[in-house]
């Protein structure tokens, strides 16, 4: 059995009705980090989250697609909500 990761806040299967069914649960975590997804048909992707909501700017995937749009069309696969602190500004002095 794999050891449980402390940084995974929420994970599971993407329901047949799509991830929209789980958006309230994801938002309720108020997690800042990344939402990773894996799909047999669409591959994998990473979406930045800020306080449980999709960040405004997202990095496109290898096929130049918006990962939020890809995730919203999925009807199968798995997702992992991973808590991460954003990069902190560093001052040099």
C-alpha positions in Angstrom: 0.0 0.0 0.0 1.3 3.5 -0.9 1.9 5.9 2.0 -0.6 8.8 2.1 0.9 12.1 1.1 0.4 15.0 3.5 0.1 17.5 0.7 -2.8 15.9 -1.1 -6.0 17.6 0.2 -8.5 15.8 -2.0 -8.4 13.1 -4.6 -10.6 10.8 -6.5 -12.2 9.7 -9.7 -13.7 12.3 -12.1 -17.4 11.5 -12.1 -19.3 10.6 -15.3 -21.1 13.9 -15.0 -17.7 15.7 -15.0 -15.7 17.6 -12.4 -18.4 20.3 -12.1 -20.0 18.0 -9.6 -17.0 18.4 -7.4 -16.1 22.1 -7.8 -18.0 23.1 -4.6 -15.9 20.4 -2.6 -12.7 21.7 -4.2 -13.6 25.3 -3.4 -14.5 24.4 0.2 -10.9 23.3 0.8 -9.7 26.9 0.3 -6.4 25.3 -0.8 -3.8 27.1 -2.6 -1.7 24.8 -4.8 -2.4 22.7 -7.9 -5.2 20.5 -9.2 -3.6 17.7 -11.2 -5.7 15.4 -13.5 -5.1 12.3 -15.5 -7.2 11.0 -18.3 -6.8 8.0 -20.6 -8.3 10.0 -23.5 -6.9 13.5 -22.8 -3.6 12.9 -21.0 -2.7 14.8 -17.9 -2.8 18.5 -16.8 -2.1 20.9 -14.0 -4.3 23.8 -12.9 -3.2 26.4 -10.4 -5.5 27.1 -7.5 -5.7 30.1 -5.2 -7.9 29.6 -2.1 -9.8 26.8 -3.7 -10.5 28.7 -7.0 -8.9 28.4 -10.4 -6.2 31.0 -10.7 -6.7 33.5 -13.5 -3.6 32.7 -15.5 -3.0 29.0 -16.4 -0.1 27.5 -18.3 -1.2 25.8 -21.5 -0.5 22.1 -21.9 1.8 20.5 -24.6 -1.0 20.8 -27.2 -1.5 24.5 -26.4 -4.8 23.9 -24.6 -6.1 25.6 -21.5 -6.1 23.0 -18.8 -9.3 24.3 -17.2 -11.1 23.8 -20.4 -9.7 20.3 -20.8 -10.7 19.4 -17.2 -14.2 20.7 -17.6 -14.8 18.4 -20.7 -13.5 15.2 -18.9 -15.9 12.5 -18.0 -13.3 10.0 -16.8 -10.0 10.0 -15.1 -8.6 11.0 -11.7 -7.8 14.2 -9.9 -5.5 15.2 -7.1 -5.7 18.5 -5.2 -2.2 19.2 -3.9 -1.6 22.0 -1.4 1.5 24.2 -2.2 2.5 27.6 -1.0 3.0 30.1 -3.9 6.5 31.3 -4.6 7.3 34.0 -2.0 9.0 37.2 -3.1 12.5 37.4 -1.9 14.3 40.7 -1.3 18.0 41.0 -1.6 19.7 43.4 0.6 
